[in-house]
């Protein structure tokens, strides 16, 4: 069973594992890679106790294809990896997107590029999460900033995957994965757990015929429904059809089922933004030093606030645009050399100044570094 309600002391990696089990995950396939290995180890120990299955695969490609197969078999499934392994998974993420397979991938980001600094923190996979595979498609990516959020947002990741039939990525980072904190596990009845939509009848069933919400129902293979699952452009039957009109219809729906529901999916958290003139935009491990910096700035009479991106994709463009009418400067603090800053700048569209505060070298920003940038911007 999932953990009993109560307070536990655990790492970010363990909290993701327990959140997944709480959400109903019963299949995990993975390959060891720093700094996500402890997550797989936790799942290896816990899944057999709840009637689930853990498989260590030969590599990350095998891992993601295994969870895609498990999902079509009717199980909630996930994998975990880090930068190099995430790169290997990209083709299969595109396959999951076009076949509308609900899966969850936890990417524990580390300092790159390439092998980089495997045991140090980074946030360099943000754009890869969105654009890593080829062709037009949409995914969802969430970003926790505390160990509690590792638990909570993992449950949300599974709910989003099941509801929208889409790959969902948990963009965590090394610092958070190895941080130990208290985690409150709620009662099961106090949490909404979403399961995928099933068709009303087997008669005349078309596996890719969407309802008005643009999302087709998804029964498991082996229950008497007729299926054809392919990465080729396919019609509503699932049969390959290399036809411009079919391709246009399919791609529009794959993208629009996320775009049209963006307001329901997007989740941000703000801090002291009511009268802020300077907005710090941050996610993951950077959120806490940003809050400290804002408190220090406020003590000096500077009206600064925080926008915490708990959902990175789809990006909260409308929210950033609205704040651009009120603030004069956005400071984007990220542990890379500039990725989310481009989306902020695009959303602001010249209405406010946008400043990048990058960080490399395998460390997170200090409150003093963020405060200095706020002081420059006042």
Secondary structure, DSSP 8 states (H G I E B T S, - for coil): ----SEEEEEEHHHHHHHHHHHHTEEEEEE---TTTHHHHHHHHHHGGGGT-EEEE-SSHHHHHHHHHHHHHTT-EEEEEE-HHHHHHTHHHHHHHHHHT--EEEEEEEEE-STT-EEEEE--TTHHHHHHSSSSS---EEE--SSHHHHHHHHHHHHHHHHHHTSEEEEEEEHHHHT-EEEEEE--GGGS--------S-STT--TT---TTS------TTSS------SS-B-TTS-B---HHHHHHHHHHHHHHHHTTHHHH--EEEES-TT-SEEEEE-TTHHHHHHHHHHHHHHTT--EEEEEESEEES--HHHHHHHTTT-SEEEEEESSSSSHHHHHHHHHTTSSEEEEEE--SS----HHHHHHHHHHH-
